[in-house]
Amino acid sequence: MQAVTGEAQEVQKKYEAGLNYKRRMRFLDKWPEYERFKAGDQWPTATEKTKALPRPVFNIIELIEAHKVSTVMAEQVKMVFSTDDPNNEDASDLFTRYAETTWERLKQDDMNEEMLDDGSNRGTGLVHYYWDAEKNEMCGELIDPMNFFPGNPQCRHVQKQPYNIVSSREELKSVKEYAGRNGVSGPMIAMIKPDKDTKDEGYDGAQTELQDAEKVTVLTYYWKKGKTIWFKKVCSGIVIKKDTDTMMKLYPIAAMQWKRRKRSFFGVGDTEGLIPNQKSINFLMAMQVLSVQLTGWPKLVYKAQAIDPALVLNVPGEMIKDNSPPGQKGVEYLTPGSTTGQAQALVDSFIDYTRQMTGANDAATGEAPSADMNASAIMMLQQAAGVPIESIKRRFYQFIEDIGRIWEEFWKVKYNVTRRIMVKDDDGNTQPANFNGSLYKDIDMNLKIDVGPSSKYSESLMMASLDKMLEAQFITFDQYLKYAPKNVVPFKERLLKDLEAQAAQQVPPVDPMQEAEMQAQMQEKQEAQKFQQTAALKEMDNNTKVQIAQINAQAKRGVGT
């Protein structure tokens, strides 16, 4: 029993060391503040002297972070497995297809979006995958950076850590049941008691639990032992899951830093640098609102016995009886100082410069500087404006690749019995297949993250381009249907088959001499079309560049003025 307690105390000691590191870095104070600012809670508690001050909130933090997250999520990502051995192409194809259905089953898009929300706000996003014995399936969950404790916080790579700890608040009943299923004795289970130790959870919502809720803190401890990753679980000083070999070589945790912080695992979010600007914008707007209030309802100055203050209701058009002697004025309104017009100009400058410096300007958010701009010009401006986000996208793609490697290990280790799974065919339809991942454990897989457009705006641009090429006869109607997005033409497979059948019925026998002449004419026509297409594309590109140059020149003149 003492050995078990000693093991739990060792994990608890490392957990406390991780908390102390976060306290020294002030993360336990800063991260909750960042969360409050993004949620719109941006003013301190009112005091007796400030209770009359207006508290407007113009939340540029939420605007900028939501834009960046949606920009990263706007592109569809796909895991593509491959192998250098041609004999194992079927295996890599099966892994690729199973990754698609696994993505949907785990609701990976939802986890990615929430992870990016965490990263943009607090600097770091994490996901954790684990084996659910009851479901006999791999599952995933989001980890808040507040609940993650790397063994070496100066190293930003998860897989290079000597150990990793994940903390969670769980229901006492479920924890005791879990301990019982893992062979913990009754007396030891009885030692697991509920606690109210939530001060280190940081966030307001996490610190406030139901009054009668019985919860405990559970620590999941991962560490390297030999060539594999081991784990155990600790709660209330008791080991509720003994040392267990995962038989995998990777920690089942993937992390992404929004922006890298020097010599730290935890990154830098946008909120950290936006709070001073946000406070200034709110305060300037509050001063303008207060000025309007004081001008519309100025303070009343009266002499003693001149009026009865109880009868003054401050109603528009109200008449006030002045009891002062004749020739004297016993009541008047104070004239408040007017606010300067520079205040609003300063607010506009704050917002504009903040959006420009964070890559969330008008072009990036889809607001065209000119109504005469074509779609290609707008798209090129958006690409130029999105340059600051490209590094974030690259880290996100690496994050997805790390997830793919974790999935691969789960499949090769845990899926060791043939099971029926659902995969997707080339048309995106789901179909059953047999899968035993352990059969491929000795096959080295390559993993590539395929990135493609997925937004409605991208589909509109694709259809516009196809329409122009069909109108100019650069492509045939069959090619037009083939490359049209499936969401736009959901029945295109059936239509293509009907067109093929119709063409096969209408093809008359052709003389060999005529066929050779037709092929020569067709080749000549294709070369002419290719020349026309190249010339048209060059002209379109030149027009786009001229429009962008004009817009940049106008913008420079505007800044100069």
Buried (B, 14 or more C-beta within 10 A) or exposed (E): EEEBBEBBEEBBEBBEEBBEBBEEBEBBEBBBBBBBBBBEEBBEEEEEEEEEBBBBBBBBBBBBBBBBBEBBBEBEBBBBBBBEEEEBEEBBBBBBBBBBBBBEBBEBEEBBBBBBBBBBBBBBBBBBBBBEEEEEBBEBEBBBBBBBBBBEBEBBEBBEBEBBBBBBBEEBEEBBEBBBEBEBEEEBBEEBEBBEEBEBBBBEEBEEBEEEEBBBBBBBBBBBEEEEBBBBBBBBBBBBBEEEEBBBBBBBBBBBBBBBBEEBBBBBBBBBEBBEBBEBBBBBBBBBBBBBBBEEEBEBEBBEEBBEEEEBEEEEEEEBEBEBEEEEEBBEEEEBEEBEEEBEEBBEEBBEEBBBBBBBBBBBBEEBBEEEBEBBBBBBBBEEBBEBBEEBBEBBBEBBBBBBBBBBBBBBBBBBEEEEBBBBEEEEEEEEBEBBBBEBEEBEBEBBBEBEBBBEBBBEBBBEEBEEBBEEEBBEEEEBBBBBBEEEBEEBEEBBEEBEEEEEEEEEEEEEEEEEEEEEEEEEEEEEBEEEBEEBEEEBEEEBEEBBEBBEEEEEEEEEE
